[in-house]
């Protein structure tokens, strides 16, 4: 088990070494290999008796992010041209920071600051990527790192399935979560209820924090795989590693057993087929949807109300009678009610993961509602506006870009579309790995399209 904290520390040291050599793209080494195993690494460190070192380990990501951001600002050679998305993100960051400074809500200043970090710190990753010169990042290298990570995640998941045991049961996950976040062990497997589904089926997280993060990371991986192996002529040409990663992603998304990401997995494939004009994929998906609909009708007529096993999971998901779906609805109603009653928000720390840690939370299980409950409808509007503008910008620029620039654009587009449905049922941005990677490459994309245009110099001819 010691391999996890060892990889975490090694990825940090390698990233720092690269940054000190003025190779700031090295931060991606840590974001990919360090943050993906963050919770598992901390859990194992706790289990090994390194409790006093964990607070220091936890700040590795903030140290790197702030350090690279400062270095990128210092090394600017020209004043960057700002995009409308830049202004909207700055407005969101500044507006939510007001909720730290002003005594809004019942939380203390320290708790508001902690909640702000969870709500808005990932935005700094946007500016880290935004202030990179596109020539300074070897995109293929880091996309291939994600391919390797995906294969490893799938392999670990397969071992978990064959053993019938989640990795987290032997990494000290429950004790770590209770000691640092006050989350008591729960559920059938002594971890948390996120590790189980209706009917008592195990949900597997591989080396990620939980099955939800595992599923979201798989969506990010699928988007990267699609972008990395698609040529400018829209031909999809994966190598053996790419094919293995695709297979691993399918294993991961199936055994994470999370409904919203599973739907998004096929949504990404569908959108990819549309933008690359692969009609055989769209036709196959249409046929698959038709067959699935007929199968559901068959289940409803064949079993009537006597559902069991996976049949019960499918039917109860569709009619919103399973405990998970009911829980989502209850939380959504509570959050929407809170926003109606307090349109300027209840204050930072009143909802979401941080609110749960502090013991008082309103609404939740929806990224958009969590923002609205804490910082009000203005912050929610800004967040939604940014989300929509990013998708529209990707669609506008995808046909115009080539090479690695097109790869980044396609990856960001598919990631944003893929995360839309999971954002309705979970706090996607609470995962450092997911949010940091997503926003870094979003900022990097805007850096690409806002590069200054060099003047065209017409050569002078002398007779």
Beta strands, then each sheet from edge to edge (+ up, - down):
end
